[in-house]
Amino acid sequence: MADRHMLRLPALEVRQGSRRIYCFAVDGKRLHEFAAVSRIRRDSEDHLQGYQRPEVANHIRAIKRYLESGSPMLPNAIVLAFDSRVRFEPSISVQDFHYSIPGELIVPIDETLEDDAKPAWLVDGQQRSAAIREADIGEFPVAAVAFIADNEAEQRAQFILVNNTKPLPKGLIHELLPDTNGHLPPAYARRQLPAVVMTRLNGTFHGPFYRAIATPTSPDGYIKDNSILRMIEHSLYEGALYKYRNPDDGTGDVDQMLLHLNTYWGLVRDIFPDAWALPPRSSRLTHGVGIQAMGFIMDELTEHLLPQEIATVVADGLKKIEQGAAWTSGNWNFGGEIRKWNSFQNTPNDVKLLANGLRILMNQQNLF
């Protein structure tokens, strides 16, 4: 018969303005009874689900060995997000320290629940909790800090903030940003709209970037997400996509941005099909230097164009570049300056040099 009961945990409610956090201790062996890990993935409709990266087996084994040693200690607190099924009952009223109230957290335990129906998610500490679960020890109490949040968007925001000073993979942050609400560090806030656009590009069926951008939920992609983000970000703030953006609140017409990008980059793909199909090590077109340089060309050629006007104007320009292109072999000849095809690297100087070279190719062909 399934076990259903309430787990009562002595806790301290700490009031931070209008928010509440809860500090408590719990046997790490029992965490899995009420908490689960929200794995990052996409559903059948390409909507983002979860936010946690996969478990790192080597890291878990190392923690497990340490836990099974003589006198282990894990001083860092595990961070949990509870839903509204968890409640706090104060035990006394403390007048002198109104921001710190002792009491009990009441956590419902139901063995019949699947992971996605449990009342808590691990925001930080999944490797430690996995190691405790697997370790050959009877119990191991851990410090924990929790907050109550009923929606995953707030959990994602807290997940990013908790890991802001840790080496969290940038790709994971970039994929989480579009579905994250709440305060974000300025650098992440600036990239939120570019990340929204990038995610939509990667999910546009038959689009030039469909599943081509490498992200945690698109591991077979071969174009670096950071290259795409830089291209989009520059265009949003200084280039062709600026006209679709509201500079007052940072929002924008994402559908028009997508149409603009897919139209231009669709032409790039069709005019350079072989170079587009190859990974960055074999093609400087899909390399960061090529993506950004061709992004600058997009900004110059299409800054004053609507998406439906792009094809007739840009196709001629790209065909001029095609005559002197050396994306996958040979040499670039920029008016007498010769550069081997793979000598360009993803540096600001080389991006600028390649973009200027592409302009020279177009001007030599009397495009303007």
Buried (B, 14 or more C-beta within 10 A) or exposed (E): EEEEEEBEBEBBBBEEEEEBBBBBEBBBBBBBBBBBBBBBEBEEEEEBBBBBBEBEEEBBEEBBEBBEEEEBEBEEBBBBBBBEBBBBEEEEEEEEEEEEBBBBBBBBBBEEBEEEEBBBBBBBBBBBBBBBBBBEEEEBEBBBBBBBBEEBEBBBBBBBBBBEEEEBEEBBBBBBBBBBEEEBEEEBEBBBBBBBBBBBBBBBEEBBBBBBBBBBBBEEBBBBBBBBBBBBBBBBBEBBBBBBBEEEEEEBBBEBBBBBBBBBBBBBBEBBEEBBBBEBEBBBBBBBBBBBBBBBBBBBBBBEBEBEEBBEEBEEBBBBBEEBBBBBEEEBBBEEEEBEBBBBEBEEEBBBBBBBBBBBBBEBBEBE
